[in-house]
Amino acid sequence: MKKVLSVFVAALMVASVFTGCSKKADKAAVTEFTYFITMPGSEKNDDNEIAKIIAEKTGVKVKEVWLTGQTAAEATGTLVASGEYPDMIDSDDMSMLVDSGALIALDDYINKYPQFRDTYFTKDEWEKFRQPDGHIYWINPFQNTYGESKSTTHNDEAFWIQVRVLEWGGYPEIKTMDQYFDLIERYLAANPTMVDGTKNIGYTILCEDWRYFCLENAGQFLAGYPNDGSVTVDTKTLTVGDYNTSEDTFKYLKKLNEEFNKGVIDTEFATQTYDEYIAKLSTGRVLGMVDQWWDFAYTVNDVFKQQGLDLIGCNYVPLGLTTEEGMPNRWHTYADTVNQASGWAISTDCKDPEKAFKFMVDLCMNQELHDLRFWGVKGVDYEVDADGLYYRTELQRTRCADAAYKASHMCDYSYFPQWGGTSQDGKNAMTPTEQPSEFMNGMADPLKNCLKAYNAGNYPDMIGSVKGETLGPWFPMYSYSNNFTTATPGGVAWTKMGQVKHEWLPQVVMARNFDKTWSDYMKAYNACKPQDFIAEMQAILDNFKK
């Protein structure tokens, strides 16, 4: 078993992190925890300044270790095989960790902090996290609003396009994917390169591992559905649908195939890694793509600002496209989305679960600590005006976008529970990106001009999704399917469907004979018995009819 230790476990054992705190930390009564997150991320320096301040206030410091060189499933499987775990884990395969006995139940800890319990989720939302054995093992850290919503960004999926393309086209109304690709085609023909001679790329697609959602699930949105992820839900009949075989998905993939054969789509899309994709976007040469904001923007936008690419219009804005004009779009979800499929958890190897849980609560519920995480140090990373409103100077904005400064100074502990919305002071936003003044003042002129041209005050306004609808209590359905295992026929089908789509969809896009390749793909897809998966998802949905 020792031979299968992951790089993560081996590295931490060498550093003696699992055995406890260093002598210096013991003397200062600081407990050092480890936290493994099965997502790529940026390491903080060991002497990170804000991490030190937080440690002084809480007695806790956390070493975050991010995914490298493995898929999330591989990394989680390696940990399980080793039988040794970091203090805390956030994985895309939480069920595997529960089944292996790697996580401690959080029920008693949650109830020990009623303010956190009653504020962070409702009773019904907490119940969504309860596993078949009756316990809660993890807490999703994202998309929770405190007080009034101050959302300015679109953190979800969209067809993104650079503002320089929209400016060149005279800021046209873009409602359908045909209109979207028509504009990109015309811009690319007129502007084959950037000013420095770098060749522009019309459109790229990320297909690596689980991120192939950038190719796979746009069909549901194009048909006017919200992001249930693995299925669509007819809210009138409460019936589950399979968007993989829908007419909208067929038209979407056929359009991608046409654009690929015209030379508009990146010829390397099918083989590029996530790192290569981010590097490509960061050059400013990619005009458009489908992706989730959190998957690219926090890295790419900082690079644009550092290199001045934002000044020439390389920033991306989201468009809420549909197959045909006049259809409603639901790309943006205005309410909080409770994704119970994964989250922050404490392992059975944690040196002090009580202290770890209290630290998590403090990071979330203590406004001073929350400000440190996302705003930084007052007078260094932000200022406060006469009305008590936080703001940053241009120097502070530039500095906070610098990778080296973030590694040495900033510490957002980004995969711990957190808030969007309004600060406990009732006036400031929980994060700088949602502070109205910062949202506008941090923008380069091309992005400001674009928003003004479309009469949009923020990114959700650019999308123009349906407002005023209440999402069903089942939403999002991917929270259920993401925890399917091969223990059921539906789970077996779900696994096979994913494998077939991952293999075949790039081939469909690149095909010389689309109709034949689509037909071959459908044969392979139907051989997975998707009806078994749909039936189990329908059974889950049926529970909400009672």
N, C-alpha and C positions, 0 to 999 in steps of 0.2 A: 504493500500500500504506500510506503514511503516513496517509492519510485514515481508515483503519479502526483506528487506535490506540485501545485501550480507555481509559476514564477512568482506570483503574489505571496504565497505562503512561504516559499523559500527565502525570498528577499526580506520579508518581515522577521523570519526566524533568525536570519543573520544579524539583523539590527536589534534583536532581542526585544522587539516591541511587544510580543505576546506575553513575555515573562513579567511585565510590569513596567513601572516608571523608572527613569534614570535616577541616579542618586540626587542630582540637582533638582529634578522634579519632585522627588520624595521630600526633600528639604523644604521646598516651597509649597508642599501640600497640593501639588497639581497632579491630577491623574491624566495620563495620556492614553486615549482610546484610539483604536484603529477602525476605519470605516471603509469598506470596499463597495464600490458602486460599479455595476456592470454597464457603464457608459464611458466613452472617451471623455477626458477632462484635462484641465490644466493643474499641475501640481503646484502647491504653495511652498514657498521656501520654509525651511524648518524654523527660521527665526522671523517669520512673518509678524509684522508689527501689530496688526489688529488682532491676530490670533493670540498674541501675548496679552493684549489688553483684556480680551474676553477671558483668557485663562486666569488673570488676576482677579477678575470679578466673579468667576464661577468655580474656580479650582479645577477646570477641565480644559484640555487641549486635545484636538482630534487630528490624527494623521489620515487624510483622505487618500485612498489609492484607487486609481481609475483603470478601466479596462484597456489592455494593450495586447495585441498579438493573438487574441482569441475572440470568438463570438461570446455573447452573454451566456448562452447555454453551455458552451464548452468550459468557460470559466467557473460557472456554478457547479457543473458536474465534477470538475477537478477538485474543487473545495470539498464537495461531498465525499469524493473518493478518498481524499486525504484524512478526513475526519477532524481537521483542525480549521478553526474559523476566526475571522477578525471579530472585534467586539460588536460591530454593527455592520449590517449588510442591506443593500438595496439591489435586488436582482429582478430580471425579467422572468425568472423561473422560481418564484416564491414557493409554489406548491412542492417542488423538488426539495427545497430546504425544510419545509414542514414535514414532509413524508420521511425525511432522513433524521428528524429529531434535532435539527440544527438551530431552531429558533425557540425562544421562550415566549409563553403567552403573556400578553400585555394587559389583560382585563383588569387585574388588581391595581396595576400602576395607573391605568387610565382613570379608574374610579377614585384613586387617591388625590387626583388633581381635578376637582369638579369644574373649576373655572375653565380650564383647558378643554375638558370633556364636553361641556355644554356650549362652548363657543366655537370650537374648531369644526365639529360636525354635529348634525342633528342626531337624534336617537335612531331614526330610520337609516341615516347615512352610515352610522357606526355599524348597524346590523349588516350592511353590505359587506363589511370586512370579516364578518364572522365565518369561520371555516366549518366544515362538516363535523368536527369534534366539539364544536361549541365555543371555540376560543378565537380571539383576535390576535394576530401575530405581527401585523405591520400597519403603518399609517402613511397614506400617500401625502407627500409634502407640498403638492402644487394645487393651484387654481382654487384657492380659498380667499374670499373677500371679507375684509374687516370694515365695518361701517359702510360708507357710500363707495360704490364702484368708481374708480378713476381710470379705467382701462383706456389706454391710448394705442397700444399695439394689438396686433392680431397674432396671438401666440400659436395659432393653429395652422391648418393646411390651406394652401391657395395656389393659384397660378400667379407667380411673381414675375414682374417685369421691371426693367431699369427705367428710371425716370427720364433718362436721356432719350430713350426710344419714344416715350409718350410725348416729350417736348418736340422732338423732330417731326412727329406725326400731327402736331397741332392739338395735342391733348384730345384725341377722339374718344367717343364713347365705345368702350369695348365690353360687350355683353356675352359673346359666344367664343368658343375656342376657334372657330373659323376666322373671326375678326382678329383674334389675338395673334394667330399664326400669320395672317395676311400682313399685319403691321410689322411683325418681326422679319418676314421675308423681304418686304420692301426696304426696311431700314438696313438689313444686312447687304442687300444689293447695292444700296447707295453708300454704305459705310462698311466695307469689308474688313477694315482694320481700325484700330485705335490710332490716336495721334502719333504714338511712338512706333507704329508699324506692326504692333501685335495683332494677330488675326482674331477678329471677333468670332464668337460661337453663338449661333442663334438660340439654341436650346440644349440643355443637357439633362440627364436623368440619373439619379442615384439608385443603383440596384443592389448594392452590397448587403448581404445578410438580411436582418429584419427591416432595414431601411428601404427595402424595395417597395414599401408603401408609396414612395415617391413616384412609382410607376403604376402600382397595382390598384389603388382604390379611388382614383379620381372619378370613376364612372358613377359612384353613388352621389357625389356632389353635383356632377353635370346633370343628373336626373332630378335635382332639387331636394335631395335628402341631406340631413345633418350627418355628422360623423359617428354613426354607430359602428363603423369600422369593419366588422366582419360580415354584416348582413344589413339589409334595409328593413325598416319597419313601417308598414302602412298603418298610420295612427287611427284611421277610421275603422278598419277591420281587425286591427291588432294581429296582422299577419306578417310573418318573416318572409323576406324575399332574398334571392341570390343575385347580387349585382354583377357577379363575375360573368354571367351569361346574358345580361340585359342588352337591349338594343343601344342604350346610351354608352355602355362599355364597348360594345362592338364599334360604334361610330368613333369613339375616342381613340381606340387602338388603331383603327384604320387611318385616322388623321395623323397619328404619330408615324405610322408606316409611310404615308405620303410625304411627310416632312423629312423623314430620314432619307428617303430615296431622292429628294430634292437637294440634299446636302445641308439642310438647315439644322438637323439634330447632330450633336456631337458624335463622331464616329467611335469614340472611346468609351461611350456611356456604359456599355454592358460589362466592361472589365475594370472600370476605375474603382479604387477603394474610397472609403469615406475621406481619408486624409487627402487623397488626390483630388477629390471633388471639392473639398473646402479650399484647397490651394488654388484650384482652377477658378472658383468663384472669387477668391481674394485678389486675383489679377484684374478684376473688373471687366473681363472680356466676354463673360457669359450674359446674354441679353435676357434670358428667362428660364424658368424651371418650375416644377411643382415641388413643394417641400413644406415642412412645418417651420414656423419662425424660430422656435427654440433649437432647431437642428442646424441652423447655419448663421443666424443673425448676430448672435452674441460674439462670435469670432470674426465673421466677415466685416461687419459694420465697423468694428474697432480698427481693422486693417485699412479699410477705406479712409477712415478719419486720419490715421497715422500717415498714410501715403498721399493724401489729398485727392483720392479718387472720388470722394463724395462731392468735391467741387466741380467735377465734370459730369455729374449726373449718374454715377454708377449705383447709387442706392436702389434697392428694390421696394416696390409697393405691391400690395396684393390686389388681385382682381377676382370677383366672385362670378366665375363663368358658368354658363349652362349650355346644354346642347343646342337649344333653339332660343332665340330672343323672346322675351316675354315670360319665360318660366321663372318661378320664384327660386332664389338661391338661399342656401342655408350653410354656407361655408363658415360663417362666424357664429359662434355660440355665445350669447350674451350672458347667460347664467353660468354659475360655477359648475364644473364637470367633475363628478366624483368618480375617479378611476380606481376601483378597488383591486385591480390586478396586481399591483406591486406597491412598494413603499419602504420607508425606513423601518428597520427591524433590529432587535437585539439578539445576538447569538447566545447559545448555551455556554460558549467559552468566554463570554464577557466577564471581565474582572470585577465589575461592580455595576450590576444592572440597575440598581436603585439610583445611583449617581448618574448613570448614562441617561435614564429616563428623565430625571429632574433637569439635566442639562438641556435635553431636547425641549422640554416645556419652557425653560427660561429663555432659550433662543427664540422661541415663538411668541411667548406672552409678555416678556419684558421689553418694553418699547425702547429703552436705552440700548439693549443688546441688538434688537432688530435694526435700529438706526445704524449701529456700528457695522452690522453685516452688509447693509445695502447702501447707506449713505457715506459711511466712513467716519472720520474724525472731524468734529466741528472745528472750523478754522484752518483745517488742512485740506480736507476733501470737499467741504461745502461750507456755505455761510448762511446766516440767518438775518433776514431783513427786519425792519422796524415793526412789521406786522406778525413776526414770528414765522414767516414762510421760508423754507429752505430753498437755496439756489446754489448753483456752481458758477464760478468764473470760467472764462474760456480756457484759461490755463489748467484749472482743475478738471474740466471736461476732457481736455487732451491728455492729461496725465492719467486720469482714471481709465482711459482707453488703451494705455500702453501696457503690453504684456508683462514687461519686466517690473513695472510699478505694481501691477496687480499681484504678481507672484510674491513680491517682497513686502507689500503693505496691505492690500485689500484682502478681506477674508469673509466671503458671503456664506460659507458653509451651505452651498447651494442645494444640496440634497437633504437638508433637514427641513422639517415643516416650517412654513413661512406664510406671510400674508401679502395679498394685493389689497387695493382699496385705500381707505383713509386711516391715517395714524390715530392713535389714542388721544392725540391733542385736538382732534376734530377738524384740522385744517390742512395738514401736510399729507402727501401721498406716502404710502409705505415704502415705495421704491422711486428712485429718480426718474425712471422711464415713464412713470405714471404722473409725475408732477407736471401740471399743464405748462408752467413756464419753462421747465427744463426740456420738455418734449419739443417745444418750438425753438428755444434758444440754442439747443444742441444741434440743430439741423443746418446743413449747408443750403445755400440758396436754391439750387435746382430742386431739392426735395420740397422746400417751402413753396416754391412756385407751382410745383405739381399739385400739392394739396389745395392750394388756393384756386388753381384752374378748375379743379373738380368740386370746389366748394366743400371740401372735406376737412374736418378739424382734426382727424386722426386716421389711423389705418382701418378700423372697422367701418368708418364712413366711406372709405374707398371701395370696400367690398359691397356695401349696400344690401346685406342679408335681411331676411324677414325679421321684423321685430314684434314683440308682444306675444310670442308663442311660449307656452310652458312646455318644457321637455317632459316626456313621460318618466315615471320613476325607474324604468328599466335602463334609461340612457346613462352611459353608452353601452351598447351590447358587447363591445369588445372587452369590457371588464370581465365578462363571463367566459367568453371564448379563449381569452388569453391564459386562462387557468385550466383549459381542457387538457386531459392526459389521454394516453392510449388505452386507458382502462375501459373505455366505452366505444361502441361503434362510431359514434359521432366524433369522438376524440381522435380515433384512428383516421377517419375521413379528413378531419381538419388538418392533421399532420401531413397527410398525403397531398391534400389540396395545396398547401403551402409549398411543398417540394415541387409539385408540377408547375405551379404558377411561377415560381422562382426560376425554373429551368426554361419554360416556354415563352413567357411574356417578352423577354428581350428578342427571342427568335421571331415572334410575331411582328415586332416593331421593325426588325431589320429584313424581313422577308422580301424576296423578289416577287413571289406570288402570294399575296396576302390571303386570299380566299382559301387556298389550299392549306396554308400554314395554320390559319385560324381553325379550319376543319380538323386538322391533325391535333391541334391543341385541345379542342373540345372533346375529341375522343379520349385523349389522355386524362383530361379533367373529369369527364363523366365516369371513367374507370375508377376514380377515387371514391365513388358513391357519395357525392356531396349531399344527396337527399338524407343520408344518416345524420350529417352535421346539421342540416337545416331543421330536421325533426327535433333534435335535442335543443336547438336554439328556440324553436317554437314552443317547446315544453317550458322553457325558462320564461318566455314571454307570457305564456298562458297563466303563470302564477300571479301575474298582475291583473288578470281579469277577475280574480276572486275577491 
